[in-house]
Amino acid sequence: MSLSVNLLATIAIELQSGISHQDRFQRLITTLRQVLRCDASALLRYEQGAFRPLATDGLSPDVPGRRFAIAEHPRLEAIARAGDIVRFPADSALPDPYDGLIPGHEQLKVHACVGLPLFAGQTLIGALTLDGMDPYQFDNFSDEELRLLAVLAAGALNNALLIEQLEHQSPLIAPQRAAAAEGSAGEMIGESPPMQELKQAIAIVAPSDLNVLISGETGTGKELVARAIHEGSPRAANPLVYLNCAALPETVAESELFGHVKGAFTGAISNRSGKFEMADNGTLFLDEIGELSLPLQAKLLRVLQYGDIQRVGDDSSLRVNVRVLAATNRDLKTEVVEGRFRADLYHRLSVFPLVVPPLRERAEDTVLLAGFFCEQCRARLGLSRLVLSPGAIAHLRAYRWPGNVRELEHAIHRAAIFARAAQGTPEVVLEAHHFALKTAGRETPVAAPPAGPVAQQNLRAATQAFQRRLIRETLNQHHHNWAASARALETDVANLHRLAKRLGLK
């Protein structure tokens, strides 16, 4: 069997039609899988030493979330370094990155593998990978025919990258900065409609100098949003300075923000710059902004209004040029109404509000994120393979993830450790039962709300009463270990401390 001219022409036409680049790429690899009769095909984009799947067919649904660093995958490194088609022998000793990731063949290894590097001029931009369980799968196709496929795919991918660059280019942003933002370690994984909307909003606000208030539940990835805004802004070459307001003791909070001079207070043995000075001409990210005291809120408001700061113990002022990004898991509108947050500061910070959706509202991203964390965990644990069984994928999809992306990340790493210990091999398969949260060998109980009729009280009082009871019972179960109690309640330990303080438990 060979590739006819008509078939190649059909593929070329399909690559020029379609609603989006994603649609075209998906049609390309689906067509290739059908024509070449292979078990899996994938189009990968190369960026910063790693291949990122753009479209796959015949592979596990978590594969598009994985990022394959070529330094950790010898076959992909061979493709990246080759200037031409790579045909791996059926008995190749090099591990295949897709072993265990072809549904229906989880326990088998790929036998036929062809890699087609894709170039724009002399620059590697991606690869096509073709895999099959039959070792003779691609013997009937000549190198010339496969090269034609590579040329067609490379042209389509290069056009997509150029269009993407033009769409995101601004006279205020250098193209290399935009590329750096996309390839950063803190990548925002997700293709669901809520995530697409969030990414579009970030692209709109990033080139401006507006302050941004980022709201969302604990564990949704608010810091990643702040980083994406900074890296997509004209300030990207300057510092992004981070400050967790919840971790600031009241006695040093003002010094942390604005700095101090020698002798300003006991222990001030030298002049010290605050976070605003460190972020001059850059961006200051104030995490958990709702935890700032009212006096500090007033001082922060002055900086936002007039652009000058005053070090503790210093009578003179310093001018700073800082863009402020703030994040909170509280409802600041309610905090303003109840007098715990200044209305004028809220309006200064929320010039452009962004809401990071919880994972349960973008459930289709769960498996992509799971694949991303699996690949990270595989590298950290030194495993040759870490894959999710169909049962594990179904389990992850069914769960609501109250701890959001952070909980999912921790669950993957915990399950990988359990599975590695149980299976005793570097080729680990995660099953549904590996995700049971266990403490000392037992399922961790979570207290249930009281049964029976509810007393006549307003919703806020009833909620607070239940929270107090639940926290007390959980603390008792875990011998007043706050970290263990936070894990049982599936919340962040710092948030648990703050909630307990608000409820009068501390």
C-alpha positions as CSV (number, residue, x, y, z in Angstrom):
1,M,0.0,0.0,0.0
2,S,1.2,3.5,-0.8
3,L,0.0,7.1,-0.5
4,S,-1.7,8.2,-3.7
5,V,-1.5,11.7,-5.1
6,N,-5.2,12.1,-4.5
7,L,-4.8,11.2,-0.9
8,L,-2.0,13.7,-0.4
9,A,-4.0,16.3,-2.2
10,T,-7.0,15.6,0.1
11,I,-4.8,16.0,3.2
12,A,-3.4,19.3,1.9
13,I,-7.0,20.6,1.3
14,E,-8.1,19.6,4.7
15,L,-5.2,21.4,6.3
16,Q,-6.4,24.6,4.6
17,S,-10.0,24.2,5.7
18,G,-11.7,23.9,9.0
19,I,-13.0,26.2,11.7
20,S,-9.8,26.4,13.7
21,H,-6.2,25.2,13.8
22,Q,-7.1,22.7,16.4
23,D,-9.8,21.3,14.1
24,R,-7.4,21.0,11.2
25,F,-4.7,19.3,13.3
26,Q,-7.2,16.8,14.7
27,R,-8.5,16.0,11.2
28,L,-4.9,15.6,10.0
29,I,-3.8,13.0,12.6
30,T,-7.2,11.2,12.4
31,T,-6.8,10.9,8.7
32,L,-3.2,9.7,9.0
33,R,-4.2,7.1,11.5
34,Q,-6.9,5.7,9.2
35,V,-4.7,5.8,6.1
36,L,-1.6,4.3,7.7
37,R,-3.7,1.9,9.7
38,C,-1.7,2.6,12.8
39,D,-2.9,2.4,16.4
40,A,-2.0,5.9,17.4
41,S,-0.9,9.2,15.9
42,A,0.0,12.6,17.4
43,L,1.0,16.0,16.3
44,L,3.5,17.6,18.8
45,R,4.7,21.2,19.1
46,Y,8.3,21.7,20.2
47,E,9.1,24.5,22.7
48,Q,11.8,25.0,25.3
49,G,13.2,21.5,25.2
50,A,9.9,19.7,25.3
51,F,7.2,18.3,23.0
52,R,3.6,19.4,23.8
53,P,0.7,17.4,22.1
54,L,-1.5,19.6,19.9
55,A,-3.7,16.8,18.7
56,T,-3.8,13.0,19.3
57,D,-5.8,10.0,18.0
58,G,-5.8,6.6,19.5
59,L,-4.0,7.7,22.7
60,S,-5.3,8.0,26.3
61,P,-7.3,11.1,27.0
62,D,-4.7,12.4,29.5
63,V,-1.9,12.5,26.8
64,P,-2.7,16.0,25.6
65,G,-2.0,17.3,29.1
66,R,1.5,15.8,29.2
67,R,4.6,17.7,28.5
68,F,7.4,15.4,27.2
69,A,10.8,16.8,28.0
70,I,13.2,15.4,25.4
71,A,16.0,15.0,28.0
72,E,13.8,12.4,29.7
73,H,12.5,10.6,26.6
74,P,15.2,9.1,24.4
75,R,13.0,8.4,21.4
76,L,11.7,12.0,21.3
77,E,15.2,13.3,21.7
78,A,16.3,11.1,18.7
79,I,13.4,12.6,16.6
80,A,14.3,16.2,17.7
81,R,18.0,15.7,16.8
82,A,17.3,14.0,13.5
83,G,17.1,16.0,10.3
84,D,14.9,13.4,8.6
85,I,12.4,10.5,9.3
86,V,13.3,8.2,12.2
87,R,12.2,4.6,12.0
88,F,12.7,2.8,15.3
89,P,13.4,-1.0,15.0
90,A,10.8,-3.2,16.6
91,D,13.4,-4.4,19.2
92,S,14.7,-0.9,20.0
93,A,15.9,-0.7,23.6
94,L,14.7,2.9,23.8
95,P,11.5,3.3,25.9
96,D,8.5,4.6,24.0
97,P,6.7,7.5,25.7
98,Y,3.4,6.1,24.6
99,D,3.9,2.6,26.2
100,G,0.7,1.9,28.2
101,L,-1.0,5.0,26.8
102,I,-2.9,3.3,23.9
103,P,-6.3,2.3,25.2
104,G,-6.9,-1.5,25.0
105,H,-3.1,-2.1,25.0
106,E,-2.2,-0.7,28.4
107,Q,-0.1,-3.8,29.3
108,L,1.7,-3.9,25.9
109,K,4.6,-2.0,24.5
110,V,4.5,-0.2,21.2
111,H,6.4,-2.2,18.5
112,A,6.3,0.1,15.5
113,C,7.3,3.7,15.8
114,V,8.0,6.4,13.2
115,G,8.9,10.0,14.0
116,L,8.7,12.8,11.5
117,P,10.5,16.0,12.7
118,L,8.8,19.2,11.5
119,F,10.9,22.2,10.5
120,A,10.4,25.9,9.6
121,G,13.5,26.5,7.7
122,Q,16.2,25.1,10.0
123,T,14.2,25.5,13.2
124,L,12.5,22.5,14.8
125,I,8.9,23.4,15.5
126,G,7.3,20.0,16.1
127,A,6.9,16.4,15.2
128,L,4.5,13.8,13.9
129,T,4.6,10.4,15.7
130,L,3.0,7.3,14.3
131,D,2.8,4.1,16.5
132,G,1.5,0.6,16.1
133,M,1.4,-2.7,17.9
134,D,2.4,-4.6,14.7
135,P,6.2,-4.4,14.2
136,Y,5.7,-4.3,10.4
137,Q,3.1,-1.5,10.5
138,F,4.9,1.0,8.3
139,D,7.2,-1.1,6.2
140,N,5.0,-0.5,3.0
141,F,5.4,3.3,3.1
142,S,8.5,4.8,1.6
143,D,10.6,7.6,3.2
144,E,9.6,9.8,0.3
145,E,5.9,9.4,1.0
146,L,6.4,10.1,4.7
147,R,8.5,13.1,4.0
148,L,5.6,14.6,2.0
149,L,3.4,14.1,5.0
150,A,6.0,15.9,7.2
151,V,6.2,18.8,4.7
152,L,2.4,19.2,4.7
153,A,2.2,19.0,8.5
154,A,5.1,21.4,9.0
155,G,3.6,24.0,6.7
156,A,0.3,23.9,8.5
157,L,1.9,24.1,12.0
158,N,4.2,26.9,11.0
159,N,1.2,28.9,9.6
160,A,-0.7,28.3,12.8
161,L,2.3,29.6,14.9
162,L,2.7,32.7,12.8
163,I,-1.0,33.5,13.0
164,E,-0.9,32.9,16.8
165,Q,2.0,35.3,17.1
166,L,0.2,38.0,15.1
167,E,-2.9,37.6,17.2
168,H,-1.1,38.0,20.5
169,Q,1.5,40.6,19.3
170,S,1.3,44.1,20.7
171,P,3.6,47.0,20.0
172,L,4.2,47.0,23.8
173,I,5.2,43.3,24.0
174,A,8.3,41.8,22.3
175,P,7.4,38.5,20.6
176,Q,10.1,36.6,22.5
177,R,8.4,37.6,25.8
178,A,5.1,36.2,24.6
179,A,6.8,33.0,23.7
180,A,8.5,32.8,27.1
181,A,5.1,33.2,28.8
182,E,3.6,30.3,26.9
183,G,6.5,28.0,27.6
184,S,6.9,28.9,31.3
185,A,7.0,26.3,34.0
186,G,3.7,27.6,35.4
187,E,1.7,26.7,32.4
188,M,-2.1,27.0,32.6
189,I,-3.5,23.6,31.5
190,G,-7.0,23.5,30.3
191,E,-9.1,23.7,27.1
192,S,-12.6,23.9,28.6
193,P,-14.8,27.0,27.8
194,P,-14.3,28.6,31.2
195,M,-10.5,28.3,30.8
196,Q,-10.6,29.6,27.3
197,E,-12.5,32.7,28.5
198,L,-10.0,33.2,31.3
199,K,-7.1,33.0,28.9
200,Q,-8.7,35.5,26.6
201,A,-9.3,37.9,29.5
202,I,-5.6,37.5,30.5
203,A,-4.5,38.3,26.9
204,I,-6.7,41.4,26.9
205,V,-5.6,42.8,30.3
206,A,-1.9,41.8,30.3
207,P,-0.6,44.5,27.9
208,S,-2.3,47.2,30.0
209,D,-1.1,48.7,33.3
210,L,-4.4,48.1,35.1
211,N,-4.5,46.6,38.6
212,V,-6.2,43.2,38.6
213,L,-8.1,41.4,41.3
214,I,-7.9,37.6,40.9
215,S,-10.7,35.8,42.8
216,G,-11.1,32.1,43.2
217,E,-11.2,29.2,45.6
218,T,-8.1,27.9,47.3
219,G,-6.1,25.7,44.9
220,T,-7.5,27.0,41.6
221,G,-4.2,28.5,40.4
222,K,-4.5,32.2,41.1
223,E,-0.7,32.6,41.2
224,L,-0.5,31.1,37.7
225,V,-2.9,33.7,36.5
226,A,-0.8,36.5,38.0
227,R,2.3,35.1,36.5
228,A,0.7,34.9,33.0
229,I,-0.4,38.5,33.3
230,H,3.1,39.7,34.3
231,E,4.8,37.6,31.5
232,G,2.4,39.0,28.9
233,S,3.0,42.6,30.0
234,P,5.6,45.3,29.0
235,R,6.9,44.7,32.6
236,A,7.9,41.1,31.9
237,A,11.7,41.9,31.8
238,N,11.4,43.4,35.3
239,P,10.7,41.6,38.6
240,L,7.4,39.8,39.6
241,V,7.5,40.1,43.4
242,Y,5.3,37.8,45.5
243,L,3.9,38.5,49.0
244,N,1.5,36.3,50.9
245,C,-0.5,38.7,53.1
246,A,-1.9,35.9,55.2
247,A,1.6,34.9,56.3
248,L,2.4,38.5,57.5
249,P,2.6,39.0,61.3
250,E,1.0,42.4,62.1
251,T,4.3,43.6,63.7
252,V,6.4,43.3,60.5
253,A,3.7,43.6,57.8
254,E,4.3,47.3,57.2
255,S,8.1,46.8,57.0
256,E,7.6,43.9,54.5
257,L,5.5,46.1,52.3
258,F,7.3,49.4,52.5
259,G,10.7,48.7,54.0
260,H,12.4,50.3,57.1
261,V,15.4,52.3,58.0
262,K,18.1,51.4,60.5
263,G,16.9,51.9,64.1
264,A,13.2,52.2,63.2
265,F,12.4,49.5,65.7
266,T,14.2,46.9,67.8
267,G,16.0,44.5,65.5
268,A,16.2,47.0,62.6
269,I,20.0,46.9,62.3
270,S,20.2,48.2,58.8
271,N,18.1,49.8,56.0
272,R,15.8,47.3,54.3
273,S,13.8,47.6,51.1
274,G,10.2,46.5,51.1
275,K,8.3,44.6,48.4
276,F,7.2,47.8,46.7
277,E,10.8,48.9,46.1
278,M,11.8,45.4,45.0
279,A,8.9,45.5,42.4
280,D,9.7,49.0,41.1
281,N,9.0,49.0,37.3
282,G,7.7,45.5,37.7
283,T,4.7,43.8,39.2
284,L,3.7,43.1,42.8
285,F,1.5,40.1,43.5
286,L,-0.3,40.4,46.8
287,D,-1.8,37.0,47.5
288,E,-4.6,36.6,50.1
289,I,-5.2,40.4,50.0
290,G,-8.3,40.0,52.2
291,E,-6.1,39.1,55.2
292,L,-4.6,42.6,55.4
293,S,-5.5,44.6,58.5
294,L,-7.6,47.8,58.0
295,P,-4.6,50.1,59.0
296,L,-2.4,48.5,56.4
297,Q,-5.2,48.6,53.8
298,A,-5.2,52.4,54.3
299,K,-1.5,52.6,53.7
300,L,-1.7,50.4,50.6
301,L,-4.5,52.6,49.2
302,R,-2.2,55.7,49.5
303,V,0.5,53.9,47.4
304,L,-2.0,53.0,44.7
305,Q,-3.4,56.6,44.7
306,Y,-0.1,58.6,44.7
307,G,2.6,56.2,43.8
308,D,4.9,56.9,46.7
309,I,5.9,54.9,49.7
310,Q,7.4,55.7,53.1
311,R,9.8,53.3,54.8
312,V,9.1,52.6,58.5
313,G,11.0,55.2,60.5
314,D,11.7,57.5,57.5
315,D,10.2,60.9,57.0
316,S,10.9,61.1,53.3
317,S,9.0,59.4,50.5
318,L,10.1,57.3,47.6
319,R,8.4,57.2,44.2
320,V,7.7,53.7,42.8
321,N,6.2,52.5,39.5
322,V,4.5,49.2,40.4
323,R,1.6,47.3,38.9
324,V,-0.4,45.5,41.6
325,L,-2.1,42.2,41.1
326,A,-4.1,41.0,44.1
327,A,-5.6,37.6,44.8
328,T,-8.2,36.4,47.3
329,N,-10.4,33.4,48.0
330,R,-12.8,35.6,49.9
331,D,-15.9,37.4,48.6
332,L,-14.5,40.9,49.0
333,K,-17.8,42.6,48.2
334,T,-19.2,40.9,51.3
335,E,-16.1,41.8,53.3
336,V,-16.7,45.5,52.3
337,V,-20.3,45.3,53.4
338,E,-19.4,43.8,56.7
339,G,-16.6,46.4,57.3
340,R,-13.6,44.1,57.1
341,F,-12.3,45.5,53.8
342,R,-12.1,49.1,52.6
343,A,-14.5,49.9,49.8
344,D,-12.1,52.5,48.3
345,L,-9.2,49.9,48.2
346,Y,-11.5,47.3,46.7
347,H,-12.4,49.6,43.9
348,R,-8.8,50.5,43.3
349,L,-7.8,46.8,43.1
350,S,-10.7,45.5,41.1
351,V,-10.3,47.7,38.0
352,F,-10.2,44.5,36.0
353,P,-11.6,41.6,38.0
354,L,-10.8,38.0,37.0
355,V,-12.4,34.9,38.4
356,V,-10.5,31.6,38.3
357,P,-13.1,28.8,37.8
358,P,-13.0,25.9,40.3
359,L,-12.1,22.5,38.8
360,R,-15.7,21.2,39.2
361,E,-16.8,23.8,36.7
362,R,-14.3,22.7,34.1
363,A,-14.4,19.0,34.7
364,E,-13.3,18.2,31.2
365,D,-9.8,19.6,32.1
366,T,-9.4,17.1,35.0
367,V,-7.9,14.4,32.8
368,L,-5.6,16.8,31.0
369,L,-4.3,18.1,34.4
370,A,-3.9,14.5,35.6
371,G,-1.7,13.7,32.6
372,F,0.4,16.9,33.2
373,F,0.9,15.9,36.8
374,C,1.6,12.2,35.9
375,E,4.5,13.3,33.7
376,Q,5.9,15.6,36.4
377,C,5.6,12.9,39.0
378,R,7.1,10.2,36.7
379,A,10.2,12.4,36.3
380,R,10.5,13.2,40.0
381,L,10.2,9.6,41.2
382,G,12.5,8.3,38.5
383,L,9.9,6.1,36.9
384,S,10.2,4.8,33.4
385,R,6.4,4.9,33.0
386,L,3.4,6.3,34.9
387,V,0.0,5.8,33.3
388,L,-3.6,6.0,34.4
389,S,-5.8,3.0,34.0
390,P,-9.3,3.5,32.5
391,G,-10.8,2.9,36.0
392,A,-8.5,5.6,37.5
393,I,-9.6,8.1,34.8
394,A,-13.2,7.3,35.4
395,H,-12.6,7.8,39.2
396,L,-10.9,11.2,38.6
397,R,-13.7,12.4,36.4
398,A,-16.4,11.4,38.9
399,Y,-14.8,13.2,41.9
400,R,-15.8,16.8,42.6
401,W,-12.3,18.1,43.7
402,P,-13.2,20.5,46.6
403,G,-9.4,21.3,46.9
404,N,-9.3,22.0,43.1
405,V,-6.1,21.7,41.0
406,R,-3.9,21.6,44.1
407,E,-5.8,18.7,45.5
408,L,-5.6,16.9,42.2
409,E,-1.8,17.4,42.0
410,H,-1.3,16.0,45.5
411,A,-3.6,13.1,44.8
412,I,-1.6,12.1,41.7
413,H,1.7,12.2,43.6
414,R,0.3,10.3,46.6
415,A,-1.3,7.7,44.4
416,A,2.0,7.3,42.5
417,I,3.9,6.6,45.7
418,F,1.3,4.1,46.8
419,A,1.3,2.3,43.4
420,R,5.1,2.2,43.2
421,A,5.3,0.6,46.6
422,A,2.6,-1.9,45.8
423,Q,3.8,-2.8,42.3
424,G,7.6,-2.7,42.9
425,T,8.5,-1.7,39.4
426,P,9.5,1.5,37.6
427,E,6.6,0.9,35.2
428,V,3.6,2.1,37.3
429,V,-0.1,1.9,36.5
430,L,-2.4,4.0,38.7
431,E,-5.7,2.3,39.5
432,A,-8.8,3.8,41.1
433,H,-8.0,2.3,44.6
434,H,-4.7,4.1,44.7
435,F,-6.5,7.4,45.1
436,A,-8.3,6.6,48.4
437,L,-7.2,9.1,51.0
438,K,-5.8,7.1,53.8
439,T,-4.3,7.9,57.2
440,A,-2.6,5.2,59.2
441,G,-4.1,2.6,56.9
442,R,-7.7,3.7,57.4
443,E,-10.1,5.8,55.3
444,T,-10.1,9.3,56.7
445,P,-13.6,10.1,58.1
446,V,-15.2,13.4,57.5
447,A,-17.8,14.6,59.9
448,A,-21.3,14.8,58.4
449,P,-23.8,17.6,59.1
450,P,-26.2,17.0,61.9
451,A,-29.4,15.2,61.0
452,G,-32.9,16.3,62.0
453,P,-34.7,19.6,61.8
454,V,-32.7,22.8,61.6
455,A,-33.1,25.4,64.4
456,Q,-34.5,28.7,63.5
457,Q,-31.5,30.9,62.8
458,N,-30.1,32.8,59.9
459,L,-28.0,31.1,57.3
460,R,-24.7,32.8,58.3
461,A,-25.1,31.8,62.0
462,A,-26.1,28.2,61.1
463,T,-23.1,27.9,58.7
464,Q,-20.7,29.2,61.3
465,A,-22.1,26.9,63.9
466,F,-21.6,23.9,61.7
467,Q,-18.1,25.0,60.7
468,R,-17.1,25.3,64.4
469,R,-18.5,21.8,65.2
470,L,-16.8,20.2,62.2
471,I,-13.4,21.8,62.9
472,R,-13.6,20.9,66.6
473,E,-14.5,17.2,65.8
474,T,-11.8,16.9,63.2
475,L,-9.2,18.4,65.5
476,N,-10.2,15.9,68.2
477,Q,-9.9,13.1,65.7
478,H,-6.4,14.1,64.8
479,H,-5.1,15.0,68.3
480,H,-5.2,18.7,67.5
481,N,-2.8,18.3,64.6
482,W,-3.7,21.3,62.4
483,A,-2.0,20.0,59.3
484,A,-3.6,16.5,59.5
485,S,-7.0,18.2,60.2
486,A,-6.6,20.4,57.1
487,R,-5.9,17.3,55.0
488,A,-9.0,15.6,56.3
489,L,-11.1,18.6,55.6
490,E,-9.5,19.0,52.2
491,T,-8.5,22.6,52.7
492,D,-5.2,24.5,53.0
493,V,-3.8,24.6,56.5
494,A,-3.3,28.4,56.4
495,N,-6.9,28.9,55.4
496,L,-8.0,26.5,58.2
497,H,-6.1,28.6,60.8
498,R,-7.7,31.8,59.5
499,L,-11.2,30.3,59.5
500,A,-10.7,29.0,63.0
501,K,-9.6,32.5,64.1
502,R,-12.7,34.1,62.6
503,L,-14.9,31.6,64.2
504,G,-13.4,32.2,67.6
505,L,-11.7,28.8,67.9
506,K,-8.2,30.3,68.3
